Amino acid sequence: MRMNSSAARRWLLDPHTQVALTAALATASEMCLKRGALDTAHLPRLIDWLGVSALASSWVWLGIVLQLAGFASWIIALRRMPLHIAFALMSVLHVTIPLGSWLFFAENVSGLRWVGITLVLAGICVIARPASRLEEQA
Amino acid sequence: MTPLQLLLILLSQVLLVGSQIIIKHAVNRTHEQPRPWPRIVGGFAAAIAGMTLCFFLWLGFLQKLDLSHVFPFEGLSPIILVLGASFFLGEKVQPRAWLGIALIAAGIALVWLS
């Protein structure tokens, strides 16, 4: 079935679509940053705990662009969705990013780590409403 | 994860939440007449400096640690927001928020041990 352009536009601007897009862009961004960080980890560093040397990798710059794109879709999502809902939905990053770390970087995500991640995710969903109220007042 | 790295992760989350609040205040003040330009520009400059420092700290963590080990620490930001509002603004911490804080803190402790 052919979708007409106004339906497509409505789907694209739907806050749920935009939150999903924000999460996808944020996940992709972290993957690029991690790849760039790994590629540059051997470079000499001026200050040991700052990763300025990672800027030598194009992956990091791609990660920055994706992060900015994610910020734009987040702003669009928040125009039509309460902050606490969007905030709780974004906790999906706590699943997608470790999954990506395991898939793309062969990180060994242990059972204990997954249990911890699950608790963090549950906690974010619980605290989303009071935290968002404060955020909106701030 | 060394104790120094743990401390830096905690500090970077505090810096991030602080920068976000400063930028929001700076944006709000653009509605005042006459506009308090020095405060607005100063706020933006401080927030951008804070966020840039956080970004480089983050890249530093990614150069040395697993992404799946550091990312869960991002869950600290709502805790910092709620406790910060309680400490600086005297906002009462709701029971629901305490439950969230307990779950996130326990989760991060397990991730840290993993």
gemmi code that builds the backbone of each chain (N, CA, C; Angstrom):
import gemmi

chains = {
    "A": [
        ("MET", (0.841, -1.192, 0.000), (0.000, 0.000, 0.000), (0.882, 1.251, 0.000)),
        ("ARG", (0.487, 2.234, -0.776), (1.308, 3.439, -0.874), (0.926, 4.400, 0.250)),
        ("MET", (1.915, 4.861, 0.985), (1.632, 5.783, 2.074), (1.696, 7.188, 1.491)),
        ("ASN", (0.648, 8.002, 1.711), (0.751, 9.366, 1.169), (1.695, 10.201, 2.027)),
        ("SER", (2.093, 11.347, 1.473), (3.203, 12.061, 2.098), (2.796, 12.669, 3.439)),
        ("SER", (1.528, 13.021, 3.626), (1.172, 13.611, 4.913), (1.183, 12.539, 6.009)),
        ("ALA", (0.806, 11.309, 5.651), (0.870, 10.216, 6.633), (2.321, 9.920, 6.986)),
        ("ALA", (3.179, 9.944, 5.980), (4.608, 9.691, 6.212), (5.192, 10.779, 7.111)),
        ("ARG", (4.766, 12.006, 6.857), (5.264, 13.137, 7.628), (4.799, 13.026, 9.083)),
        ("ARG", (3.517, 12.625, 9.233), (2.968, 12.478, 10.580), (3.724, 11.371, 11.339)),
        ("TRP", (4.003, 10.292, 10.637), (4.744, 9.193, 11.266), (6.136, 9.656, 11.689)),
        ("LEU", (6.784, 10.417, 10.785), (8.159, 10.862, 11.069), (8.193, 11.819, 12.263)),
        ("LEU", (7.186, 12.683, 12.378), (7.194, 13.671, 13.455), (6.548, 13.147, 14.738)),
        ("ASP", (6.018, 11.943, 14.697), (5.442, 11.340, 15.903), (6.532, 11.260, 16.988)),
        ("PRO", (6.197, 11.682, 18.221), (7.244, 11.696, 19.244), (7.857, 10.320, 19.509)),
        ("HIS", (7.055, 9.262, 19.341), (7.616, 7.927, 19.560), (8.674, 7.593, 18.511)),
        ("THR", (8.392, 7.967, 17.253), (9.388, 7.769, 16.196), (10.660, 8.542, 16.531)),
        ("GLN", (10.457, 9.796, 17.012), (11.618, 10.644, 17.281), (12.428, 10.137, 18.480)),
        ("VAL", (11.740, 9.591, 19.492), (12.473, 9.022, 20.635), (13.268, 7.800, 20.176)),
        ("ALA", (12.632, 6.960, 19.334), (13.334, 5.780, 18.810), (14.554, 6.218, 17.999)),
        ("LEU", (14.372, 7.286, 17.208), (15.482, 7.804, 16.405), (16.592, 8.348, 17.315)),
        ("THR", (16.200, 9.071, 18.370), (17.184, 9.604, 19.326), (18.001, 8.460, 19.928)),
        ("ALA", (17.297, 7.387, 20.343), (17.986, 6.250, 20.967), (18.921, 5.573, 19.965)),
        ("ALA", (18.453, 5.420, 18.717), (19.286, 4.782, 17.690), (20.536, 5.625, 17.415)),
        ("LEU", (20.341, 6.956, 17.319), (21.477, 7.843, 17.037), (22.463, 7.853, 18.209)),
        ("ALA", (21.929, 7.856, 19.437), (22.808, 7.870, 20.620), (23.611, 6.573, 20.698)),
        ("THR", (22.953, 5.441, 20.381), (23.664, 4.152, 20.406), (24.760, 4.138, 19.336)),
        ("ALA", (24.389, 4.556, 18.127), (25.371, 4.574, 17.028), (26.530, 5.505, 17.383)),
        ("SER", (26.210, 6.650, 18.004), (27.246, 7.601, 18.394), (28.238, 6.973, 19.374)),
        ("GLU", (27.726, 6.272, 20.393), (28.628, 5.646, 21.375), (29.519, 4.595, 20.710)),
        ("MET", (28.946, 3.856, 19.734), (29.748, 2.841, 19.031), (30.905, 3.513, 18.284)),
        ("CYS", (30.587, 4.646, 17.620), (31.638, 5.365, 16.877), (32.695, 5.916, 17.836)),
        ("LEU", (32.245, 6.491, 18.970), (33.198, 7.052, 19.939), (34.103, 5.955, 20.496)),
        ("LYS", (33.494, 4.782, 20.778), (34.279, 3.673, 21.331), (35.316, 3.203, 20.304)),
        ("ARG", (34.871, 3.075, 19.052), (35.788, 2.634, 17.994), (36.959, 3.615, 17.858)),
        ("GLY", (36.618, 4.917, 17.850), (37.659, 5.937, 17.742), (38.586, 5.921, 18.947)),
        ("ALA", (38.022, 5.702, 20.138), (38.826, 5.670, 21.368), (39.796, 4.486, 21.329)),
        ("LEU", (39.304, 3.331, 20.856), (40.172, 2.147, 20.771), (41.303, 2.370, 19.770)),
        ("ASP", (40.946, 2.985, 18.619), (41.954, 3.217, 17.575), (43.066, 4.161, 18.026)),
        ("THR", (42.752, 5.023, 19.021), (43.725, 6.045, 19.415), (44.306, 5.787, 20.805)),
        ("ALA", (43.914, 4.650, 21.419), (44.320, 4.403, 22.815), (45.836, 4.340, 22.985)),
        ("HIS", (46.546, 4.000, 21.902), (48.003, 3.842, 22.019), (48.752, 5.173, 21.881)),
        ("LEU", (48.049, 6.221, 21.432), (48.733, 7.499, 21.195), (49.187, 8.117, 22.519)),
        ("PRO", (50.293, 8.887, 22.476), (50.737, 9.553, 23.711), (49.712, 10.598, 24.142)),
        ("ARG", (49.593, 10.797, 25.454), (48.607, 11.772, 25.935), (49.248, 12.786, 26.863)),
        ("LEU", (48.736, 14.016, 26.739), (49.255, 15.131, 27.514), (48.775, 14.996, 28.969)),
        ("ILE", (47.467, 14.766, 29.116), (46.890, 14.545, 30.451), (46.325, 13.137, 30.438)),
        ("ASP", (46.773, 12.307, 31.362), (46.497, 10.877, 31.287), (45.017, 10.539, 31.203)),
        ("TRP", (44.167, 11.240, 31.974), (42.764, 10.816, 32.038), (41.854, 11.565, 31.084)),
        ("LEU", (42.424, 12.405, 30.205), (41.597, 13.052, 29.184), (41.853, 12.381, 27.838)),
        ("GLY", (40.784, 12.147, 27.072), (40.933, 11.446, 25.793), (41.024, 12.376, 24.604)),
        ("VAL", (41.744, 13.514, 24.754), (41.831, 14.487, 23.652), (42.415, 13.836, 22.401)),
        ("SER", (43.347, 12.886, 22.605), (44.003, 12.242, 21.453), (43.008, 11.502, 20.561)),
        ("ALA", (41.821, 11.167, 21.103), (40.814, 10.444, 20.306), (40.299, 11.291, 19.144)),
        ("LEU", (40.503, 12.619, 19.228), (40.055, 13.487, 18.127), (40.802, 13.195, 16.834)),
        ("ALA", (41.903, 12.459, 16.931), (42.660, 12.089, 15.731), (41.899, 11.070, 14.894)),
        ("SER", (40.861, 10.472, 15.458), (40.104, 9.461, 14.718), (38.860, 10.060, 14.078)),
        ("SER", (38.616, 9.726, 12.799), (37.395, 10.207, 12.123), (36.148, 9.602, 12.765)),
        ("TRP", (36.295, 8.413, 13.367), (35.149, 7.786, 14.036), (34.593, 8.688, 15.121)),
        ("VAL", (35.502, 9.356, 15.841), (35.059, 10.234, 16.924), (34.267, 11.416, 16.361)),
        ("TRP", (34.732, 11.956, 15.237), (34.011, 13.080, 14.620), (32.640, 12.632, 14.124)),
        ("LEU", (32.573, 11.413, 13.570), (31.274, 10.873, 13.155), (30.368, 10.723, 14.392)),
        ("GLY", (30.955, 10.256, 15.479), (30.198, 10.113, 16.730), (29.641, 11.453, 17.197)),
        ("ILE", (30.431, 12.520, 17.053), (29.976, 13.860, 17.458), (28.800, 14.302, 16.590)),
        ("VAL", (28.904, 14.069, 15.273), (27.809, 14.443, 14.358), (26.529, 13.684, 14.727)),
        ("LEU", (26.670, 12.373, 14.994), (25.494, 11.570, 15.358), (24.883, 12.062, 16.672)),
        ("GLN", (25.756, 12.471, 17.599), (25.266, 12.980, 18.880), (24.447, 14.260, 18.683)),
        ("LEU", (24.942, 15.139, 17.812), (24.211, 16.387, 17.538), (22.878, 16.081, 16.856)),
        ("ALA", (22.877, 15.113, 15.923), (21.631, 14.725, 15.254), (20.649, 14.157, 16.282)),
        ("GLY", (21.163, 13.368, 17.224), (20.327, 12.806, 18.278), (19.727, 13.904, 19.148)),
        ("PHE", (20.512, 14.952, 19.390), (20.024, 16.076, 20.189), (18.855, 16.753, 19.475)),
        ("ALA", (18.962, 16.900, 18.153), (17.884, 17.526, 17.371), (16.604, 16.692, 17.458)),
        ("SER", (16.713, 15.369, 17.292), (15.495, 14.546, 17.330), (14.904, 14.512, 18.745)),
        ("TRP", (15.757, 14.630, 19.748), (15.291, 14.695, 21.148), (14.430, 15.946, 21.363)),
        ("ILE", (14.891, 17.074, 20.829), (14.137, 18.333, 20.965), (12.779, 18.198, 20.268)),
        ("ILE", (12.765, 17.566, 19.066), (11.497, 17.384, 18.338), (10.561, 16.487, 19.157)),
        ("ALA", (11.118, 15.407, 19.728), (10.300, 14.483, 20.521), (9.666, 15.215, 21.712)),
        ("LEU", (10.460, 16.075, 22.374), (9.975, 16.724, 23.599), (8.898, 17.764, 23.338)),
        ("ARG", (8.750, 18.191, 22.062), (7.688, 19.157, 21.775), (6.310, 18.527, 21.969)),
        ("ARG", (6.225, 17.195, 21.805), (4.904, 16.562, 21.866), (4.834, 15.411, 22.863)),
        ("MET", (5.811, 15.313, 23.741), (5.775, 14.217, 24.702), (6.266, 14.740, 26.049)),
        ("PRO", (5.604, 14.349, 27.161), (6.096, 14.808, 28.467), (7.518, 14.305, 28.710)),
        ("LEU", (8.315, 15.155, 29.373), (9.728, 14.822, 29.594), (9.895, 13.484, 30.322)),
        ("HIS", (9.028, 13.211, 31.330), (9.284, 11.995, 32.117), (9.057, 10.721, 31.297)),
        ("ILE", (8.153, 10.790, 30.300), (7.932, 9.614, 29.443), (9.149, 9.417, 28.531)),
        ("ALA", (9.560, 10.515, 27.894), (10.705, 10.440, 26.976), (11.949, 9.963, 27.738)),
        ("PHE", (12.114, 10.506, 28.957), (13.260, 10.168, 29.804), (13.277, 8.668, 30.132)),
        ("ALA", (12.090, 8.148, 30.508), (12.005, 6.717, 30.839), (12.269, 5.872, 29.591)),
        ("LEU", (11.725, 6.294, 28.443), (11.933, 5.522, 27.211), (13.413, 5.473, 26.820)),
        ("MET", (14.131, 6.571, 27.115), (15.552, 6.611, 26.744), (16.402, 5.637, 27.566)),
        ("SER", (15.833, 5.074, 28.632), (16.608, 4.105, 29.407), (16.898, 2.844, 28.587)),
        ("VAL", (16.237, 2.717, 27.421), (16.538, 1.601, 26.514), (18.028, 1.608, 26.125)),
        ("LEU", (18.671, 2.777, 26.221), (20.107, 2.867, 25.927), (20.917, 1.942, 26.833)),
        ("HIS", (20.400, 1.696, 28.045), (21.134, 0.831, 28.971), (21.104, -0.628, 28.524)),
        ("VAL", (20.253, -0.937, 27.525), (20.266, -2.267, 26.924), (21.015, -2.238, 25.590)),
        ("THR", (20.681, -1.243, 24.754), (21.269, -1.231, 23.402), (22.787, -1.018, 23.434)),
        ("ILE", (23.262, -0.168, 24.351), (24.705, 0.127, 24.350), (25.541, -1.064, 24.844)),
        ("PRO", (25.167, -1.721, 25.957), (25.920, -2.944, 26.304), (25.806, -4.036, 25.231)),
        ("LEU", (24.617, -4.163, 24.601), (24.483, -5.147, 23.520), (25.445, -4.823, 22.377)),
        ("GLY", (25.501, -3.547, 22.015), (26.422, -3.110, 20.964), (27.876, -3.348, 21.361)),
        ("SER", (28.190, -3.114, 22.653), (29.569, -3.321, 23.138), (29.975, -4.781, 22.995)),
        ("TRP", (28.995, -5.658, 23.232), (29.252, -7.096, 23.141), (29.375, -7.511, 21.670)),
        ("LEU", (28.458, -6.978, 20.850), (28.381, -7.369, 19.442), (29.570, -6.842, 18.637)),
        ("PHE", (29.894, -5.543, 18.799), (30.897, -4.910, 17.941), (32.302, -4.951, 18.538)),
        ("PHE", (32.397, -4.972, 19.874), (33.727, -4.899, 20.488), (34.058, -6.135, 21.317)),
        ("ALA", (33.180, -7.160, 21.215), (33.399, -8.425, 21.914), (33.674, -8.226, 23.400)),
        ("GLU", (33.024, -7.207, 23.988), (33.176, -7.020, 25.436), (32.478, -8.169, 26.157)),
        ("ASN", (33.095, -8.611, 27.234), (32.542, -9.707, 28.000), (31.579, -9.141, 29.052)),
        ("VAL", (30.277, -9.095, 28.702), (29.288, -8.543, 29.632), (28.784, -9.696, 30.501)),
        ("SER", (29.256, -9.706, 31.754), (28.948, -10.832, 32.638), (27.499, -10.777, 33.135)),
        ("GLY", (27.046, -11.899, 33.714), (25.704, -11.955, 34.296), (25.524, -10.898, 35.372)),
        ("LEU", (26.564, -10.730, 36.224), (26.505, -9.736, 37.298), (26.301, -8.334, 36.722)),
        ("ARG", (27.012, -8.050, 35.631), (26.887, -6.731, 35.004), (25.475, -6.525, 34.464)),
        ("TRP", (24.898, -7.580, 33.841), (23.526, -7.455, 33.328), (22.533, -7.230, 34.458)),
        ("VAL", (22.750, -7.917, 35.607), (21.849, -7.706, 36.752), (21.931, -6.241, 37.196)),
        ("GLY", (23.153, -5.719, 37.291), (23.336, -4.314, 37.670), (22.654, -3.371, 36.689)),
        ("ILE", (22.828, -3.649, 35.395), (22.223, -2.815, 34.349), (20.692, -2.837, 34.468)),
        ("THR", (20.139, -4.021, 34.760), (18.680, -4.138, 34.905), (18.177, -3.284, 36.070)),
        ("LEU", (18.934, -3.290, 37.187), (18.547, -2.462, 38.339), (18.608, -0.974, 37.983)),
        ("VAL", (19.670, -0.563, 37.268), (19.798, 0.842, 36.855), (18.598, 1.229, 35.991)),
        ("LEU", (18.254, 0.367, 35.040), (17.141, 0.629, 34.125), (15.826, 0.770, 34.901)),
        ("ALA", (15.580, -0.151, 35.822), (14.354, -0.086, 36.631), (14.345, 1.213, 37.444)),
        ("GLY", (15.496, 1.554, 38.028), (15.590, 2.769, 38.844), (15.300, 4.021, 38.035)),
        ("ILE", (15.778, 4.065, 36.788), (15.530, 5.242, 35.940), (14.031, 5.369, 35.667)),
        ("CYS", (13.364, 4.247, 35.401), (11.921, 4.303, 35.132), (11.160, 4.788, 36.368)),
        ("VAL", (11.639, 4.398, 37.561), (10.972, 4.818, 38.799), (11.208, 6.303, 39.080)),
        ("ILE", (12.445, 6.769, 38.821), (12.807, 8.144, 39.199), (12.453, 9.153, 38.100)),
        ("ALA", (12.038, 8.652, 36.927), (11.807, 9.546, 35.773), (10.842, 10.679, 36.109)),
        ("ARG", (9.742, 10.345, 36.795), (8.731, 11.369, 37.050), (9.227, 12.446, 38.020)),
        ("PRO", (9.713, 12.073, 39.238), (10.196, 13.143, 40.132), (11.395, 13.907, 39.562)),
        ("ALA", (12.293, 13.215, 38.868), (13.473, 13.904, 38.332), (13.067, 14.883, 37.228)),
        ("SER", (12.100, 14.484, 36.399), (11.679, 15.350, 35.309), (10.971, 16.599, 35.830)),
        ("ARG", (10.223, 16.428, 36.931), (9.548, 17.588, 37.515), (10.581, 18.624, 37.955)),
        ("LEU", (11.669, 18.152, 38.584), (12.730, 19.058, 39.027), (13.427, 19.691, 37.824)),
        ("GLU", (13.658, 18.879, 36.806), (14.345, 19.365, 35.598), (13.537, 20.502, 34.957)),
        ("GLU", (12.206, 20.324, 34.935), (11.366, 21.348, 34.312), (11.308, 22.627, 35.135)),
        ("GLN", (11.485, 22.494, 36.477), (11.493, 23.676, 37.342), (12.823, 24.419, 37.265)),
        ("ALA", (13.869, 23.668, 37.070), (15.236, 24.218, 37.210), (15.449, 25.458, 36.340)),
    ],
    "B": [
        ("MET", (38.547, -1.010, 37.125), (38.383, 0.430, 37.296), (39.104, 0.869, 38.572)),
        ("THR", (40.016, 1.831, 38.420), (40.761, 2.303, 39.596), (39.903, 3.291, 40.397)),
        ("PRO", (40.243, 3.518, 41.688), (39.488, 4.507, 42.475), (39.496, 5.893, 41.823)),
        ("LEU", (40.619, 6.261, 41.195), (40.685, 7.572, 40.529), (39.672, 7.635, 39.380)),
        ("GLN", (39.588, 6.537, 38.603), (38.626, 6.516, 37.489), (37.194, 6.622, 38.000)),
        ("LEU", (36.926, 5.916, 39.099), (35.586, 5.969, 39.689), (35.254, 7.404, 40.109)),
        ("LEU", (36.216, 8.045, 40.776), (36.019, 9.427, 41.222), (35.790, 10.355, 40.033)),
        ("LEU", (36.576, 10.160, 38.964), (36.436, 11.013, 37.774), (35.082, 10.810, 37.100)),
        ("ILE", (34.592, 9.562, 37.080), (33.277, 9.304, 36.486), (32.198, 10.022, 37.294)),
        ("LEU", (32.287, 9.920, 38.638), (31.303, 10.608, 39.486), (31.369, 12.117, 39.255)),
        ("LEU", (32.600, 12.662, 39.238), (32.762, 14.099, 39.037), (32.219, 14.531, 37.683)),
        ("SER", (32.455, 13.716, 36.648), (32.009, 14.120, 35.310), (30.489, 14.147, 35.235)),
        ("GLN", (29.830, 13.240, 35.964), (28.367, 13.259, 35.963), (27.839, 14.501, 36.699)),
        ("VAL", (28.500, 14.879, 37.805), (28.101, 16.096, 38.521), (28.291, 17.319, 37.618)),
        ("LEU", (29.422, 17.347, 36.923), (29.740, 18.464, 36.026), (28.708, 18.554, 34.895)),
        ("LEU", (28.303, 17.399, 34.380), (27.344, 17.367, 33.269), (25.982, 17.914, 33.708)),
        ("VAL", (25.489, 17.427, 34.855), (24.192, 17.896, 35.344), (24.272, 19.395, 35.645)),
        ("GLY", (25.368, 19.822, 36.280), (25.554, 21.246, 36.584), (25.550, 22.097, 35.325)),
        ("SER", (26.248, 21.647, 34.286), (26.316, 22.403, 33.030), (24.935, 22.522, 32.394)),
        ("GLN", (24.159, 21.418, 32.443), (22.826, 21.443, 31.839), (21.922, 22.449, 32.547)),
        ("ILE", (22.038, 22.516, 33.890), (21.201, 23.456, 34.637), (21.633, 24.893, 34.353)),
        ("ILE", (22.956, 25.118, 34.262), (23.451, 26.467, 33.985), (22.975, 26.942, 32.606)),
        ("ILE", (23.014, 26.040, 31.621), (22.608, 26.436, 30.265), (21.110, 26.747, 30.247)),
        ("LYS", (20.341, 26.001, 31.012), (18.901, 26.250, 31.051), (18.605, 27.624, 31.674)),
        ("HIS", (19.326, 27.952, 32.746), (19.142, 29.266, 33.361), (19.528, 30.377, 32.398)),
        ("ALA", (20.623, 30.160, 31.652), (21.072, 31.181, 30.701), (20.009, 31.392, 29.621)),
        ("VAL", (19.397, 30.284, 29.141), (18.346, 30.398, 28.124), (17.147, 31.154, 28.703)),
        ("ASN", (16.760, 30.817, 29.944), (15.609, 31.496, 30.560), (15.823, 33.001, 30.673)),
        ("ARG", (17.079, 33.395, 30.936), (17.328, 34.822, 31.147), (17.287, 35.615, 29.858)),
        ("THR", (17.269, 34.933, 28.702), (17.175, 35.671, 27.435), (15.782, 36.299, 27.298)),
        ("HIS", (14.819, 35.893, 28.148), (13.472, 36.488, 28.072), (13.377, 37.777, 28.885)),
        ("GLU", (14.398, 38.057, 29.731), (14.342, 39.267, 30.556), (14.618, 40.510, 29.713)),
        ("GLN", (14.007, 41.624, 30.131), (14.274, 42.911, 29.476), (14.754, 43.910, 30.518)),
        ("PRO", (15.874, 44.623, 30.358), (16.863, 44.399, 29.310), (17.603, 43.082, 29.534)),
        ("ARG", (18.098, 42.497, 28.464), (18.758, 41.192, 28.599), (20.082, 41.334, 29.362)),
        ("PRO", (20.282, 40.493, 30.388), (21.554, 40.566, 31.135), (22.662, 39.836, 30.380)),
        ("TRP", (23.159, 40.477, 29.316), (24.107, 39.807, 28.414), (25.324, 39.185, 29.088)),
        ("PRO", (25.998, 39.935, 30.007), (27.195, 39.315, 30.601), (26.873, 37.987, 31.286)),
        ("ARG", (25.708, 37.926, 31.971), (25.331, 36.685, 32.666), (24.968, 35.586, 31.676)),
        ("ILE", (24.248, 35.964, 30.587), (23.830, 34.972, 29.594), (25.064, 34.374, 28.916)),
        ("VAL", (25.951, 35.271, 28.441), (27.149, 34.794, 27.741), (28.038, 33.996, 28.684)),
        ("GLY", (28.173, 34.506, 29.923), (28.988, 33.804, 30.915), (28.439, 32.414, 31.200)),
        ("GLY", (27.114, 32.323, 31.317), (26.463, 31.032, 31.581), (26.724, 30.044, 30.454)),
        ("PHE", (26.520, 30.510, 29.212), (26.762, 29.635, 28.060), (28.217, 29.186, 28.013)),
        ("ALA", (29.142, 30.142, 28.247), (30.570, 29.815, 28.175), (30.930, 28.766, 29.229)),
        ("ALA", (30.429, 28.956, 30.464), (30.747, 28.019, 31.549), (30.178, 26.634, 31.236)),
        ("ALA", (28.918, 26.606, 30.729), (28.276, 25.323, 30.455), (28.987, 24.590, 29.315)),
        ("ILE", (29.364, 25.348, 28.269), (30.041, 24.705, 27.131), (31.409, 24.175, 27.570)),
        ("ALA", (32.103, 24.955, 28.408), (33.397, 24.494, 28.929), (33.211, 23.211, 29.741)),
        ("GLY", (32.185, 23.188, 30.595), (31.919, 22.012, 31.429), (31.599, 20.786, 30.591)),
        ("MET", (30.749, 20.977, 29.566), (30.352, 19.846, 28.729), (31.525, 19.337, 27.885)),
        ("THR", (32.375, 20.277, 27.438), (33.541, 19.865, 26.651), (34.479, 19.020, 27.514)),
        ("LEU", (34.691, 19.477, 28.755), (35.548, 18.717, 29.669), (34.961, 17.315, 29.894)),
        ("CYS", (33.630, 17.245, 30.080), (32.968, 15.945, 30.271), (33.184, 15.037, 29.065)),
        ("PHE", (33.087, 15.637, 27.871), (33.243, 14.849, 26.647), (34.655, 14.264, 26.567)),
        ("PHE", (35.671, 15.053, 26.887), (37.048, 14.546, 26.838), (37.306, 13.524, 27.945)),
        ("LEU", (36.682, 13.728, 29.105), (36.795, 12.720, 30.169), (36.187, 11.398, 29.675)),
        ("TRP", (35.025, 11.508, 29.027), (34.326, 10.319, 28.512), (35.215, 9.575, 27.511)),
        ("LEU", (35.829, 10.325, 26.578), (36.726, 9.684, 25.602), (37.899, 9.021, 26.316)),
        ("GLY", (38.374, 9.661, 27.381), (39.451, 9.070, 28.172), (39.030, 7.742, 28.804)),
        ("PHE", (37.789, 7.698, 29.325), (37.296, 6.435, 29.902), (37.203, 5.372, 28.812)),
        ("LEU", (36.696, 5.774, 27.640), (36.502, 4.804, 26.551), (37.840, 4.267, 26.037)),
        ("GLN", (38.912, 5.072, 26.185), (40.225, 4.585, 25.741), (40.757, 3.490, 26.667)),
        ("LYS", (40.262, 3.460, 27.912), (40.847, 2.531, 28.889), (39.895, 1.466, 29.406)),
        ("LEU", (38.578, 1.745, 29.331), (37.620, 0.842, 29.981), (36.591, 0.335, 28.970)),
        ("ASP", (35.904, -0.771, 29.342), (34.823, -1.279, 28.503), (33.665, -0.283, 28.495)),
        ("LEU", (33.057, -0.097, 27.323), (31.882, 0.781, 27.221), (30.747, 0.257, 28.101)),
        ("SER", (30.577, -1.087, 28.117), (29.490, -1.663, 28.929), (29.761, -1.515, 30.428)),
        ("HIS", (30.997, -1.177, 30.794), (31.339, -0.967, 32.204), (31.105, 0.477, 32.626)),
        ("VAL", (31.365, 1.430, 31.723), (31.202, 2.844, 32.101), (29.805, 3.385, 31.807)),
        ("PHE", (29.149, 2.868, 30.770), (27.871, 3.486, 30.394), (26.829, 3.470, 31.517)),
        ("PRO", (26.683, 2.366, 32.288), (25.665, 2.373, 33.347), (25.809, 3.536, 34.333)),
        ("PHE", (27.024, 4.098, 34.465), (27.228, 5.228, 35.371), (26.455, 6.479, 34.940)),
        ("GLU", (26.008, 6.497, 33.664), (25.157, 7.610, 33.205), (23.858, 7.658, 34.005)),
        ("GLY", (23.489, 6.530, 34.612), (22.283, 6.478, 35.452), (22.388, 7.359, 36.687)),
        ("LEU", (23.605, 7.870, 36.969), (23.781, 8.753, 38.123), (23.123, 10.106, 37.940)),
        ("SER", (22.922, 10.551, 36.677), (22.474, 11.937, 36.497), (21.129, 12.247, 37.169)),
        ("PRO", (20.077, 11.374, 37.060), (18.864, 11.735, 37.795), (19.066, 11.746, 39.316)),
        ("ILE", (19.962, 10.895, 39.830), (20.250, 10.906, 41.273), (20.849, 12.247, 41.672)),
        ("ILE", (21.824, 12.710, 40.867), (22.495, 13.977, 41.170), (21.489, 15.129, 41.121)),
        ("LEU", (20.589, 15.075, 40.131), (19.570, 16.119, 39.990), (18.671, 16.169, 41.232)),
        ("VAL", (18.170, 15.005, 41.653), (17.233, 14.955, 42.776), (17.934, 15.339, 44.085)),
        ("LEU", (19.128, 14.781, 44.331), (19.832, 15.103, 45.574), (20.324, 16.550, 45.559)),
        ("GLY", (20.725, 17.026, 44.381), (21.178, 18.421, 44.252), (20.039, 19.380, 44.568)),
        ("ALA", (18.834, 19.076, 44.043), (17.670, 19.945, 44.294), (17.315, 19.917, 45.769)),
        ("SER", (17.507, 18.772, 46.406), (17.213, 18.664, 47.830), (18.214, 19.483, 48.644)),
        ("PHE", (19.477, 19.395, 48.266), (20.541, 20.062, 49.026), (20.523, 21.579, 48.813)),
        ("PHE", (20.417, 22.000, 47.534), (20.551, 23.432, 47.230), (19.219, 24.176, 47.284)),
        ("LEU", (18.126, 23.498, 46.955), (16.838, 24.199, 46.876), (15.877, 23.769, 47.980)),
        ("GLY", (16.303, 22.805, 48.797), (15.433, 22.346, 49.872), (14.217, 21.564, 49.397)),
        ("GLU", (14.284, 21.052, 48.140), (13.167, 20.241, 47.623), (13.115, 18.912, 48.386)),
        ("LYS", (11.915, 18.519, 48.790), (11.785, 17.260, 49.507), (11.983, 16.099, 48.521)),
        ("VAL", (12.757, 15.086, 48.943), (12.948, 13.914, 48.086), (11.755, 12.980, 48.288)),
        ("GLN", (10.982, 12.758, 47.216), (9.785, 11.914, 47.331), (10.172, 10.454, 47.564)),
        ("PRO", (9.272, 9.684, 48.235), (9.559, 8.258, 48.456), (9.875, 7.536, 47.148)),
        ("ARG", (9.122, 7.884, 46.094), (9.343, 7.271, 44.782), (10.774, 7.541, 44.287)),
        ("ALA", (11.260, 8.769, 44.540), (12.612, 9.117, 44.113), (13.652, 8.326, 44.912)),
        ("TRP", (13.390, 8.152, 46.230), (14.323, 7.352, 47.051), (14.431, 5.927, 46.519)),
        ("LEU", (13.266, 5.356, 46.103), (13.282, 4.001, 45.548), (14.148, 3.959, 44.278)),
        ("GLY", (13.944, 4.948, 43.406), (14.737, 5.023, 42.175), (16.229, 5.140, 42.489)),
        ("ILE", (16.555, 6.006, 43.471), (17.958, 6.208, 43.854), (18.557, 4.891, 44.351)),
        ("ALA", (17.789, 4.166, 45.187), (18.290, 2.901, 45.742), (18.547, 1.881, 44.635)),
        ("LEU", (17.598, 1.777, 43.682), (17.758, 0.810, 42.586), (18.970, 1.154, 41.720)),
        ("ILE", (19.084, 2.432, 41.346), (20.198, 2.845, 40.475), (21.530, 2.644, 41.193)),
        ("ALA", (21.579, 3.055, 42.476), (22.832, 2.940, 43.231), (23.246, 1.475, 43.368)),
        ("ALA", (22.269, 0.599, 43.664), (22.586, -0.827, 43.796), (23.066, -1.374, 42.449)),
        ("GLY", (22.387, -0.969, 41.366), (22.766, -1.434, 40.025), (24.183, -1.006, 39.668)),
        ("ILE", (24.504, 0.269, 39.949), (25.835, 0.774, 39.606), (26.902, 0.069, 40.449)),
        ("ALA", (26.569, -0.216, 41.707), (27.528, -0.935, 42.565), (27.843, -2.311, 41.958)),
        ("LEU", (26.811, -3.008, 41.483), (27.032, -4.331, 40.877), (27.858, -4.216, 39.594)),
        ("VAL", (27.531, -3.207, 38.777), (28.288, -3.010, 37.534), (29.751, -2.709, 37.869)),
        ("TRP", (29.956, -1.881, 38.891), (31.303, -1.503, 39.299), (32.090, -2.740, 39.732)),
        ("LEU", (31.427, -3.667, 40.470), (32.089, -4.894, 40.937), (32.324, -5.879, 39.795)),
        ("SER", (31.541, -5.756, 38.703), (31.591, -6.766, 37.630), (32.842, -6.641, 36.771)),
    ],
}
model = gemmi.Model(1)
for chain_id, residues in chains.items():
    chain = gemmi.Chain(chain_id)
    for i, (resn, *xyz) in enumerate(residues, 1):
        res = gemmi.Residue()
        res.name, res.seqid = resn, gemmi.SeqId(i, " ")
        for name, pos in zip(("N", "CA", "C"), xyz):
            atom = gemmi.Atom()
            atom.name, atom.element = name, gemmi.Element(name[0])
            atom.pos, atom.b_iso = gemmi.Position(*pos), 0.0
            res.add_atom(atom)
        chain.add_residue(res)
    model.add_chain(chain)
structure = gemmi.Structure()
structure.add_model(model)
structure.setup_entities()
